[in-house]
Structure formats: C-alpha cells, structure tokens
C-alpha cells in the first residue's frame, strides 16, 4: 500500500494501540517534568550565507519579508528550502516565513507568508469573534498561542492588538475591522500608528496553555487493551494450530 493510501482506517489494531499508548506515555513523561511543550528547534542557528542561498529563488514578496526578518532578528534557528523559523525573537514566541503564500483580501488584496506567534489565551467563547474579525488570526487553544499571518510585521502587530481588544471587550468585531484599515493606511503613509508599531499589551511567557480534560479513562482503556491483546493472541494460536 502506498503512503498516499495509508489512511487511519488502514491501520491494523496493534498499530493503533501502539500509537495511542506511545502518545499517552510521552505526554505523561512531559507532564511529570511540568513540561507543556518542547522547542527542540530553538537549539540551532543557521548560517546566514546558507539562508541567503535558500531564499534566493523565492518569490519577491516572501523574499523581501524574509530579509526584513533577517535584518530585524538575525539568522533563523531553522531553515528549509521553503521555510524559515525563529524562536523567542523580540516579542515573538515563534516566527515563520514561507515561500508559499495564501492570498487574502482583508483589509486589501495581498499574500500571507509571514506568521508570528505569542503566548496568549483566548477564551473559547471568543473564538468565533476572532474568526469573524480576521481569518488570518490563528488560535491554538491547547498550546495557548495566538498567531497572525500576513505580509508584514506591522500588519501582524495590528491584528494581535485588535484581537486583544476584542477579547477584553474594548472593541467590537466590526469596529476592529474598520480600525485595521485605518491603522494600516496611517502606518503606510508614515503617520502615527501605535497599533502597527508595537504590541499594546503585556505578552505572557507561558502559562496560557489549555490541556483540556480527558474523556478516556486510563483504567478502562487498560482493561480493553488487555482484552484486545488476548483476542489477538488467541486468534494467532488458532491460526497456527489450524
């Protein structure tokens, strides 16, 4: 069976059990260390000449965005032929620039290729409001992250400042969308635009995650797993003696 056709339904029972057990065991190891997430990529640093060679053939807009991040934050920690990654750079938990783009019409037609993340906890009941405000404002409840994906750091900063205003109830979705356009125009024309220049709220450093609540009881799972193993062994024995 090709990898393309390897869907979850094609996994046999033993592989499904190993996958679940492995993930649960790994989670317990990290939780025992009070470790919510790992950041192995942050241990590396890319050589600037290597990065320049990788982005040389990128489309103009993403290449410009990548060079702006290089000038602002130095070489990234990780790089592939299509993506650059920075960790703990400036106010950002993570920065990703990609040569692939997503077209976006708000507040004016442009391409999205620069994503910047912060630790931020958005209440679940506010997710719909944020989605209506800007589809390129990316929320991860489990990790406790909010990200903005656009074509510039200024635009991402506006997005997250207005997201914060929506969460705290100081503005409505409709007001935020109008404000975004006004601030973006002001910033582009060199006028005062604080919402585009820096984050207007204190950025958390961890503690924003929401690991949710378990709905699979460990003891029950263990009993059912043991029963399934017994069934498999019995089936194998019958096959060998048949």
Secondary structure, DSSP 8 states (H G I E B T S, - for coil): --GGG--GGGS-HHHHHHHHHHHHHHHHHHHHTT-----GGGG----HHHHHHHHTTS-HHHHHHHHHHHHHH-S-SEE-SSEEEEEEETTEEEEEEEEEEEEE-SSSSEEEEEEEEEE----GGGHHHHHHH-TTEEEETTTTEEEEEESSHHHHHHHHHHHHHHHHTSS-HHHHHHHHHHHHHHHHTT---HHHHS-SS--B-S---------S-HHHHHHHHHHHHHHHHHHHHHHHH-
